[in-house]
Amino acid sequence: MNQTTDAALTAAEAHNREFLVFSLGEEEYAVDILKVQEIRGYENVTRIANAPDFIKGVTNLRGVIVPIVDLRIKFHLDKVEYGGQTVVIVVNVEDRVVGIVVDGVSDVMTLSPDQIKPAPEFGVTLSSDFLSGLGSLEDRMLVIVDIDKLLTSDEMELVERVAE
């Protein structure tokens, strides 16, 4: 291969993004893999008085107090059950560590820019403010969550107060 072709390939690869795919109810969601610190099994948390329903509480993760947010409650899903598949995705958002509870994690996917479509204004279970787009891969449709916007919204300021 010549240098021009190598440079073009590298530039194209740089635009591909990896996402961690997780499920909430019947829908599949994705979050930028670079935001993910680790994936843990769901463990009981310490409840915080007067916290909103979606803030399950806090847990101690190697000396760091981490607020735990249940995305199933936040996204108003009908049935929220804790089972063997329930996991906590620990994410880093603006120098803060937060755990998000999901029904399960399925895989890591690489999406190219042409596989990511703009988020619709309606028809999904959560506000389009928190969506960065829809990932289309063969017969699968992934709702791509902008975890920064989701976890820095006004109501999420409560998470920060809970963690203090």
N, C-alpha and C positions, 0 to 999 in steps of 0.2 A: 504493500500500500504506500502511496505517496503521502507527503506531509499534509497536503491540502485535504485529502480524504480523512486522515486521522483527526485533524482539527475539526472538521465538520461532524464527524461521529461523536467526538467528545462534547461538542456544543449541544448536539441533539440529546445526548444522554444526560447532560446537566439539567435539562428541563423536565426530565422524568422525575416523578416524586413517588416515594414509598409511603404507604398508608397501612396502619393497623386496622383490620376489619373486625367489627364487633356487632353483636346483635342486641336489639331491644325489641322484645315482642317479635312480630313477624318481619320487621324491617332490618336491613343491614346498614350499618353506619361505618364511617371511616374517619380516622384522625391521623394527622401527620405523624409519622413514626419518630421524627426528630423530637417531638414533644413528650414522648413516652419514656419514663424512667424505668419502670418495671411493671410486671403483671403479678398479682398475688391472689390467692384464694380469699374469699370473703370471710372475715372474722368479726366477732362481735365488737362493737365500738362503744365508747363512752358517750352516752347521750348528753346533750347540752340543753339546759332549760331554756324555753322560749325560742328555740331555733326553728326556722321553717321546716315543714315536713321533709323536703328534699335533702336537707342537711342531716344525715343519719347520726352524726357525732364526730368524734375525733379518735385517732389511734396514734400510738407511739411507734414510729418507724425508725429504728436505730437512733433514738434520741431526739428525733424531730417530731413535733406534734403536727399531724396531718389531718386536715378536715376531710371528711368523707361525704361526697355528694352522690345521691342515687339519681342517675339520669332517667331512670324509668319513672320516678315520681316527678322529676322536673319536667319531663316531656308528656306528662299526664297519661301514661299508659294505664289501661284498665286493671290488669292483673299483675301485681308485683309479688313474686315469690322468690324465696331464697333457697337455692338447691346446690347440688354438687357442681353445676356449671357456672354458678354466679361467681364473678371475679371482680377485683378492683384493679383498674388501670391507674397506676400512679403517674401523673403528668407534671411537667414543669411549665408553669405559666408565669411569665414576668417575675422571675426569681422567687416564686412561691411554689410549694409542692402541694398538690391536691390529689385525692383519690376519687375516682369516679366508678360507681357500681354499675355494671352492665350484666346482661343475661349470659354472655359468653363471648369468647374471642375465637375467631375462626382462622384467620391467616394474615399474612402480610402481602400486599399487592403493590406492584409498580404500575402507575398510570402515566401515560404520556399526556401532554397538554390537549391533544385532540380527543382524548377519552373523557375529559372533564368538561361538562356543560354548565352554563350559568344556573344558579338556583332559581326555581320557580317562585313566584310570589304567593302561591297558595297550594293547598293539597297535601301538605306534609304535616306531621304532628307537632312540629315546633316552628317558632318564629323564623322567618327567612333571614333575620339579622344574624343568626348563628350559623348559617350555612355558607360554605364557600363554593359549593357547586354540587353537581351530581356526577358520580363516576359511572361510566358505562363500559361494561366488560362482558362481551358475548351476551349471555342471557341474564346477567346480573346488573342490578342498579344499586349503587352505593350512595347514601346520603353523606356527603363530606361535611363534617362538623368543624367549624372554626373554633377550636377549643379556647383560643385567646379571647375572642369576643364573648363566648359563652361564660367563661370564668372571670371576666372583668366587667360584666354588666353590673348595673347598680345593685340589684338584689344579691349579687355574689359578694358585694362588699361585706355582707354579713359573715361570709365564710372567713374572711380575714379577721373580723372581730372575734369569731368563735375560736380561732386558732391562737389568739393572744392570751 
